[in-house]
Amino acid sequence: MSKVKILNCPDVPNMPWQERPEGLKGAPVWRYTDNPIIERNPIEGVARIFNSAVMPFEDGFIGVFRGEQTNGVPYVYLGRSRDAIHWTFEPDKVNFVDEEGKPFMPVYAYDPRLVKVEDTYYIIWCGDFYGAAIGIAKTKDFKTFTRIENPFIPFNRNAVLFPRKINNKFVLLSRPSDSGHTPFGDIFLSESPDMEYWGHHRHVMGRGNEWWESVKIGGGAAPIETSEGWLMFYHGVSSTCNGFVYSIGGAILDINNPSIVKYRCTNFLLTPEEWYEERGFVPNVCFPCATIHDPATGRIALYYGCADSYVGLAFTEVDAVVDYIKKNSVLTASDTEIGRR
């Protein structure tokens, strides 16, 4: 039984799991020994799947996947699995419609997140809204995917919803950016009463002082509600003479005011070290997009994109990772502010 409680989500007794290896050093996060779980050329016309999000659905698992087509244009593809490790993909990209049921496909769509709030599943991605911006669609059956209004004007990326309303408002994390491969970026929070009109914007976290998050940061998996606060896995980016390096970090946000950071781990939780993380279309990338977590056992499975070429799977336990974040926490002045100036 975990000391730290995972709150407000159902048990997932069939979630994927591999025990912690002996002799693990550093952060209590370990890779699945059979990574990557999705190889190159997974379906006809798609060269690579990576930076994707999965969750329990019915008696198995479902996911939205970034499929980089062989023509270089990314779209969202749907996948299903019995064990959340071996995936079967629908051959055609997700067909989005507008509120009237008419076709409404994005120009492109990448880095999707998948979050359930109440009885509705939301897909959030980055697409073209006359510049890079956030797209959102909703579904209840994974058969009809209805796009709703874009929450922000360009430029913005890395948006992820909280899995429940806070103070009766939907809450969304995002990373405002510029038109290119942004050499800067902080995480912000926005609220909405209806998933259409967004405001009450708050600063959450800025790029850190440590090397691994010194250029920019961005949201990753949907925050996990725990008895210690919102457990957030995010990505931090550093710059080297050979390009950017993406690592995975961890923080805990205040449960009622998540623009306030309670703990922020000064160390990375995972950084590129394995061949599938270091070598690929974009080398040296660990990019978190989703978790599957089980309140009964405290187990967490973390899904992350690898080198813009593969999907990797890692594991941790809520007691261990929360304890590690708290013991290695270093906060900045802006972390503990309400985020309003």
C-alpha positions as CSV (number, residue, x, y, z in Angstrom):
1,M,0.0,0.0,0.0
2,S,1.4,3.4,-1.0
3,K,1.9,6.1,1.5
4,V,1.3,8.7,-1.2
5,K,-2.2,8.2,-2.6
6,I,-3.1,8.5,-6.2
7,L,-6.6,10.1,-6.2
8,N,-9.7,10.3,-8.3
9,C,-9.0,7.6,-10.9
10,P,-9.9,4.0,-11.2
11,D,-7.6,1.1,-10.5
12,V,-5.8,-0.4,-13.5
13,P,-4.9,-4.0,-12.4
14,N,-3.9,-4.9,-16.0
15,M,-1.5,-2.1,-16.5
16,P,2.0,-2.9,-17.9
17,W,4.7,-3.4,-15.3
18,Q,8.3,-4.6,-14.8
19,E,9.9,-4.7,-11.4
20,R,12.6,-2.3,-10.4
21,P,16.1,-3.6,-11.4
22,E,18.7,-4.3,-8.7
23,G,21.4,-1.7,-8.4
24,L,19.4,1.2,-9.9
25,K,21.1,4.5,-9.2
26,G,19.8,8.0,-9.4
27,A,16.2,8.7,-10.0
28,P,13.7,5.8,-9.3
29,V,12.7,5.5,-12.9
30,W,13.6,2.5,-15.0
31,R,13.2,1.6,-18.6
32,Y,11.3,-1.4,-20.0
33,T,13.9,-3.9,-21.0
34,D,12.2,-4.6,-24.4
35,N,12.2,-0.9,-25.5
36,P,11.3,0.5,-27.9
37,I,7.7,-0.8,-27.8
38,I,7.0,0.7,-31.3
39,E,9.5,0.3,-34.1
40,R,9.9,2.2,-37.4
41,N,7.5,1.9,-40.3
42,P,4.6,0.6,-38.1
43,I,1.9,0.9,-40.7
44,E,1.7,1.6,-44.5
45,G,2.6,5.2,-45.3
46,V,3.9,6.0,-41.8
47,A,7.7,6.1,-41.2
48,R,7.8,6.6,-37.5
49,I,5.5,6.8,-34.5
50,F,6.6,8.7,-31.4
51,N,5.5,11.4,-28.9
52,S,2.1,9.7,-28.3
53,A,-0.4,9.3,-25.5
54,V,-2.3,6.3,-24.2
55,M,-4.8,5.4,-21.5
56,P,-7.1,2.6,-20.3
57,F,-10.3,2.1,-22.3
58,E,-12.9,-0.6,-21.8
59,D,-11.1,-3.8,-21.1
60,G,-7.8,-2.8,-22.7
61,F,-6.0,0.4,-23.7
62,I,-6.3,3.0,-26.4
63,G,-4.0,5.7,-27.7
64,V,-3.5,8.6,-30.0
65,F,-0.2,8.5,-31.8
66,R,2.0,10.9,-33.7
67,G,2.4,9.2,-37.1
68,E,5.1,10.8,-39.2
69,Q,4.0,10.0,-42.7
70,T,6.5,9.1,-45.4
71,N,5.8,12.5,-47.0
72,G,6.9,14.2,-43.8
73,V,3.5,15.5,-42.7
74,P,2.5,14.4,-39.2
75,Y,-1.0,13.3,-38.3
76,V,-2.8,11.7,-35.4
77,Y,-3.4,7.9,-35.7
78,L,-5.5,5.7,-33.4
79,G,-4.1,2.5,-31.8
80,R,-5.5,-0.2,-29.5
81,S,-3.8,-2.7,-27.2
82,R,-4.7,-5.5,-24.8
83,D,-1.5,-5.0,-22.7
84,A,-0.5,-1.4,-23.5
85,I,2.8,-2.7,-24.9
86,H,1.8,-4.4,-28.2
87,W,-0.2,-2.0,-30.4
88,T,-2.5,-2.4,-33.4
89,F,-3.0,0.8,-35.4
90,E,-5.9,1.9,-37.6
91,P,-4.5,2.3,-41.1
92,D,-6.0,5.7,-41.7
93,K,-5.4,8.8,-39.7
94,V,-8.1,10.1,-37.3
95,N,-10.9,11.8,-39.2
96,F,-11.9,15.0,-37.4
97,V,-15.2,16.7,-38.0
98,D,-16.7,20.1,-36.9
99,E,-19.7,20.6,-34.6
100,E,-22.0,20.0,-37.6
101,G,-20.4,16.7,-38.4
102,K,-18.6,18.0,-41.5
103,P,-15.0,17.0,-42.3
104,F,-12.6,19.3,-40.6
105,M,-9.0,18.0,-40.9
106,P,-6.0,19.9,-39.6
107,V,-3.3,20.9,-42.0
108,Y,-1.0,18.8,-39.8
109,A,-1.1,17.5,-36.2
110,Y,1.6,16.3,-33.9
111,D,2.5,15.5,-30.3
112,P,-1.0,14.6,-29.2
113,R,-2.1,14.2,-25.6
114,L,-5.2,12.2,-24.5
115,V,-7.0,13.2,-21.3
116,K,-10.4,12.1,-19.9
117,V,-12.3,14.8,-18.0
118,E,-15.6,13.5,-16.6
119,D,-17.3,11.5,-19.4
120,T,-15.4,13.0,-22.3
121,Y,-12.0,12.2,-23.9
122,Y,-10.0,15.1,-25.2
123,I,-7.3,15.0,-27.8
124,I,-4.9,18.0,-27.7
125,W,-2.2,18.5,-30.3
126,C,-0.1,21.1,-32.0
127,G,-1.3,22.1,-35.5
128,D,-1.4,24.9,-37.9
129,F,-3.7,27.8,-37.0
130,Y,-1.9,30.3,-39.3
131,G,1.2,29.4,-37.3
132,A,1.9,26.7,-34.7
133,A,-1.0,26.6,-32.2
134,I,-3.1,24.2,-30.1
135,G,-5.9,22.1,-31.5
136,I,-8.5,20.2,-29.5
137,A,-11.1,17.6,-30.3
138,K,-13.5,15.6,-28.1
139,T,-14.9,12.1,-28.3
140,K,-16.9,9.7,-26.1
141,D,-16.6,6.6,-28.2
142,F,-13.4,6.9,-30.3
143,K,-15.5,6.7,-33.4
144,T,-16.5,10.4,-33.9
145,F,-13.8,13.1,-33.2
146,T,-15.3,16.6,-33.0
147,R,-13.0,19.5,-33.1
148,I,-13.7,22.4,-30.8
149,E,-12.4,26.0,-30.9
150,N,-8.6,26.5,-30.7
151,P,-7.8,27.8,-27.2
152,F,-5.1,30.3,-28.2
153,I,-3.7,32.2,-31.1
154,P,-0.2,31.3,-32.4
155,F,2.3,30.5,-31.3
156,N,1.9,27.8,-28.7
157,R,2.8,24.2,-28.1
158,N,2.9,21.3,-25.6
159,A,-0.7,21.7,-24.3
160,V,-2.1,19.2,-21.8
161,L,-5.3,19.2,-19.8
162,F,-5.6,18.4,-16.1
163,P,-7.8,15.2,-15.7
164,R,-10.5,17.0,-13.7
165,K,-11.9,20.5,-13.2
166,I,-10.2,22.6,-10.5
167,N,-12.5,25.2,-8.8
168,N,-15.1,24.2,-11.4
169,K,-12.9,25.2,-14.3
170,F,-11.1,23.2,-17.0
171,V,-7.3,23.7,-16.6
172,L,-4.8,23.6,-19.4
173,L,-1.0,23.7,-19.4
174,S,0.8,25.1,-22.5
175,R,4.1,26.5,-23.6
176,P,3.9,29.8,-25.6
177,S,6.5,29.9,-28.2
178,D,7.6,31.6,-31.5
179,S,7.3,30.5,-35.1
180,G,10.4,28.3,-35.1
181,H,12.1,25.7,-33.0
182,T,11.7,27.9,-30.0
183,P,15.0,28.7,-28.1
184,F,13.0,29.6,-25.0
185,G,9.8,28.6,-23.2
186,D,8.0,28.4,-19.8
187,I,5.0,26.5,-18.8
188,F,1.8,28.5,-18.3
189,L,-1.7,27.6,-17.0
190,S,-5.1,28.7,-18.4
191,E,-8.6,28.2,-17.2
192,S,-11.9,27.8,-19.0
193,P,-15.5,27.4,-17.9
194,D,-16.5,25.6,-21.1
195,M,-13.5,24.4,-23.1
196,E,-14.1,27.3,-25.5
197,Y,-13.1,30.6,-23.8
198,W,-9.8,30.6,-22.0
199,G,-8.3,33.1,-19.6
200,H,-7.0,33.6,-16.1
201,H,-3.5,32.8,-17.5
202,R,-0.9,32.1,-14.9
203,H,2.8,31.4,-15.1
204,V,3.7,28.0,-13.6
205,M,7.4,27.3,-14.1
206,G,10.3,28.8,-16.0
207,R,13.3,27.1,-17.4
208,G,15.6,25.8,-14.7
209,N,19.1,26.6,-13.6
210,E,20.3,23.1,-14.3
211,W,21.9,22.2,-17.6
212,W,19.2,19.7,-18.6
213,E,16.4,22.3,-18.6
214,S,18.4,25.5,-19.2
215,V,16.9,26.4,-22.6
216,K,13.1,25.7,-22.3
217,I,10.6,23.4,-20.6
218,G,7.2,22.1,-21.6
219,G,4.3,20.0,-20.4
220,G,4.4,16.3,-20.8
221,A,1.9,13.7,-19.4
222,A,-1.4,14.8,-17.9
223,P,-0.7,15.6,-14.2
224,I,-1.5,12.8,-11.7
225,E,-3.6,13.9,-8.7
226,T,-2.0,12.7,-5.5
227,S,-2.2,13.3,-1.8
228,E,0.9,15.4,-2.1
229,G,-0.3,17.5,-5.0
230,W,-0.3,17.2,-8.8
231,L,2.6,15.0,-9.9
232,M,3.8,16.4,-13.2
233,F,6.3,14.8,-15.6
234,Y,7.6,17.4,-18.0
235,H,10.4,17.8,-20.5
236,G,13.4,20.0,-20.1
237,V,15.7,21.1,-23.0
238,S,19.4,21.9,-23.0
239,S,21.6,23.1,-25.9
240,T,24.8,21.5,-27.0
241,C,27.2,22.0,-29.9
242,N,25.3,19.2,-31.6
243,G,21.7,20.5,-31.0
244,F,19.1,20.2,-28.3
245,V,18.8,17.4,-25.8
246,Y,15.4,16.6,-24.3
247,S,15.2,15.1,-20.8
248,I,12.3,14.2,-18.4
249,G,11.8,16.1,-15.2
250,G,9.4,16.0,-12.3
251,A,7.5,18.5,-10.2
252,I,4.6,18.6,-7.8
253,L,2.0,21.4,-8.1
254,D,-0.4,22.7,-5.5
255,I,-3.6,20.7,-5.6
256,N,-6.0,23.8,-5.5
257,N,-3.7,26.4,-7.2
258,P,-1.5,24.4,-9.6
259,S,0.3,27.6,-10.8
260,I,2.2,27.2,-7.5
261,V,5.0,24.7,-7.6
262,K,5.5,22.9,-4.2
263,Y,8.5,20.8,-5.2
264,R,10.7,20.7,-8.3
265,C,13.4,18.1,-8.8
266,T,16.8,19.7,-9.6
267,N,17.8,16.4,-11.2
268,F,16.4,14.9,-14.4
269,L,14.4,11.7,-14.0
270,L,15.4,10.3,-17.4
271,T,17.9,11.6,-20.0
272,P,18.9,10.1,-23.3
273,E,21.3,7.2,-22.7
274,E,20.0,4.2,-24.7
275,W,20.5,3.8,-28.4
276,Y,16.8,4.4,-29.2
277,E,16.9,7.7,-27.3
278,E,20.3,8.9,-28.7
279,R,20.0,7.7,-32.3
280,G,17.1,8.6,-34.6
281,F,15.5,11.2,-36.8
282,V,16.1,13.8,-34.1
283,P,18.8,12.4,-31.7
284,N,18.9,12.7,-28.0
285,V,15.2,13.0,-27.1
286,C,13.2,11.7,-24.2
287,F,9.8,13.3,-24.5
288,P,7.0,12.3,-22.0
289,C,3.4,12.3,-23.2
290,A,1.4,10.0,-21.0
291,T,1.2,7.8,-17.9
292,I,-0.9,4.8,-16.9
293,H,-1.2,4.7,-13.1
294,D,-2.8,2.3,-10.6
295,P,-4.0,3.8,-7.3
296,A,-4.2,0.3,-5.7
297,T,-0.4,-0.4,-6.1
298,G,1.0,3.1,-6.7
299,R,2.6,1.9,-9.9
300,I,3.2,4.3,-12.8
301,A,4.0,3.5,-16.4
302,L,5.5,6.4,-18.3
303,Y,5.3,6.6,-22.1
304,Y,7.8,8.8,-23.9
305,G,9.0,9.6,-27.4
306,C,12.5,8.5,-28.3
307,A,14.6,10.4,-30.8
308,D,11.5,11.3,-32.8
309,S,11.6,7.7,-34.0
310,Y,10.2,5.4,-31.4
311,V,8.0,5.0,-28.3
312,G,9.6,4.0,-25.1
313,L,8.2,2.8,-21.8
314,A,9.5,3.4,-18.3
315,F,8.3,2.6,-14.8
316,T,8.2,4.2,-11.4
317,E,6.3,4.0,-8.1
318,V,4.4,7.0,-6.7
319,D,6.0,6.8,-3.2
320,A,9.6,6.6,-4.6
321,V,9.3,9.3,-7.3
322,V,7.5,11.7,-5.0
323,D,10.0,11.2,-2.3
324,Y,12.9,11.7,-4.8
325,I,11.4,14.9,-6.1
326,K,10.9,16.3,-2.6
327,K,14.4,15.3,-1.4
328,N,16.0,16.9,-4.5
329,S,13.7,19.9,-4.8
330,V,15.1,23.3,-5.5
331,L,12.6,26.1,-6.2
332,T,13.0,29.5,-7.8
333,A,11.2,32.6,-6.7
334,S,8.8,32.4,-9.7
335,D,7.9,28.8,-8.9
336,T,6.2,29.7,-5.6
337,E,4.3,32.7,-7.0
338,I,0.7,32.6,-8.0
339,G,1.9,33.3,-11.5
340,R,0.2,36.7,-12.0
341,R,1.9,40.0,-12.5
